[in-house]
């Protein structure tokens, strides 16, 4: 029997095209390195059975200039670490101090958002056991509701190791399998009506593919119209020698404090050589973001790693940037004058805020 389908309108045809694109994106993500050849590495590290640094990383208070807000956030943040955190914070130069800096700024930014909308929602994809999200939820209480996700059940176990959080939830699955139904049925997240004020992609997309536009488009469906999408990613450099030089600086100037040469070489072979194929340049990222947002800027740099903020509400971006303190990183690891607009974007950014110390 021959079956035929009549399209009622051009919108029907568009829906079919979008559905096919969505199906192809799902298949692309399901076949990604993060869920296949890299999966066991992440499981073992999240379980604490491998990948732990020889000495635990400690946030450098000198780099944070003894700022009262940063120190308070760092203190609570440290009490919530899981097994994966020490590995991650020992692998990227000064990403621990940056997570604290970002988290404290998000708290302050959230206070202003709560005046007009309560509660504030934050979704972190790629944050392993969800330490940043849990810290935000714990300090802010019910005024900040958060979600974390990971495909590894070991990260969920770490998320719950200190008890079930009152204001933070966890989705056990990869980012592309999160659904509106999950958000609607989750008792903690119900007040958000399926949308977040802030979404942070934390070194996740580079583990899947270089298809940034589709990745951003998928995640954006859960962002409020005036929300901010944050990214922490490792980027390719148009100058291969410069890229390699920054990698050597990372490996021998920073990671060597925590891992043996053999451990560094093994991770480079198992993870980084494969991950590098999914990295994009800053220019390619800017082009992808331009398909979805009107404004984007760079807020942090550490060698080949960058933090980016994007959104359609310029005032919100300006406010968040203005609540960030100066990057807590030695000058030799920073290669940018910050904050700055992403290539191809134009936005008037304020300077980072001044240090605030207790009397």
C-alpha positions, 0 to 999 in steps of 0.5 A, a space after each residue: 500500500 502506498 501512503 502519502 502525507 499532505 502538508 497543510 501549510 509551509 509551516 508543516 514542511 518547516 516542522 518536518 525539516 526541523 524534526 529531521 535536523 533534531 534527529 540528526 543532532 541527537 544521533 550526532 550527540 549519541 555517537 560523540 566521544 564523550 559518551 563512547 571512547 571517553 566514557 570510562 575515563 570520566 566514570 573512573 575519575 568521577 568515582 575517585 578510582 583514578 585521575 586524582 591529583 597528587 596534591 589537592 588544588 587550593 584556591 589562591 587567596 592572593 589572586 583573589 586579593 582577599 576579596 570578601 565575596 570571593 572568600 565567602 563563596 570559596 569557603 562554601 564551594 570547597 565543602 561541596 567538592 566531589 571526586 571529579 572536582 580535584 581533577 578538573 581544577 588541577 587540569 586547567 590553569 586557575 579554573 578553580 579561581 575562575 569558578 569562584 569568581 564567576 559564581 560570586 558574580 552570578 550570586 550578585 547578579 541574581 540578587 538584582 534579578 530577584 527584585 523582578 523575578 523570583 526565583 532565579 534559575 541557573 543550569 550548568 551542563 558539564 559541571 560534573 557533580 554540580 558543585 558550582 550549582 549546589 553552591 549557588 543554591 546553598 548560599 542563596 537558598 530558595 531564591 536561586 534554583 539550579 540544575 546540573 547534569 551528567 551522563 555518569 552515575 558516579 557524578 550523581 552519587 557525588 551530587 548526593 553525597 552530602 544529602 539531597 539538596 533543597 534547591 538544586 536538582 540533577 539530571 542523570 543524562 547527557 545535555 541533549 537528552 534533557 526534556 521539558 517534561 523533566 523540568 516540568 515534573 521536577 519538584 525543585 525546578 517547577 517554579 521556573 516554568 522550564 526556563 533558566 535565567 543563566 545557563 553555563 556550558 562548562 567544557 562540554 560541547 568540545 567533548 561532543 562535536 564542533 557543531 556549535 550552532 546546533 549545540 547552542 540552538 538546542 540549549 537555548 530552548 531552555 533559556 529565557 528571552 533575556 537570559 545569559 548563556 555562558 561558555 567555558 571552552 578550549 579553543 583552537 588557534 589559527 596559529 598552530 605554534 601559538 596553540 602548542 606553546 600555550 599547551 606546553 605552558 599549561 602542562 609544564 607550568 601548571 599541571 606538573 604541580 599535580 600530575 606526573 609526566 606519565 599521567 599528563 601524557 596518558 590523558 593527552 592520548 586518551 582525551 585531549 587528542 580526540 577532544 582537539 578535533 571538536 574544538 573550534 576557533 574563537 572566530 567560528 564560535 563568534 559566527 555560531 553565536 551570531 546565529 542566535 544572539 545579538 551580543 557576546 563578550 569574552 570575560 576570562 582567558 587562560 591559555 587556550 581556554 576562554 569564558 564567553 557570555 552571550 545574550 539578547 539583552 545587552 543591559 543584562 550582559 553589562 550588569 553581569 560583567 560589571 559584577 565580576 571582579 578582575 580575573 584571578 589569574 597570573 598575567 602570563 596565562 592571560 593573553 587578552 585585554 578584558 572584558 572585550 566584545 567577541 569578534 563581530 559583536 559590538 557592546 559597550 562593556 563596563 570595567 570589572 569591579 574593584 576588590 571589596 575587603 572586610 574592614 
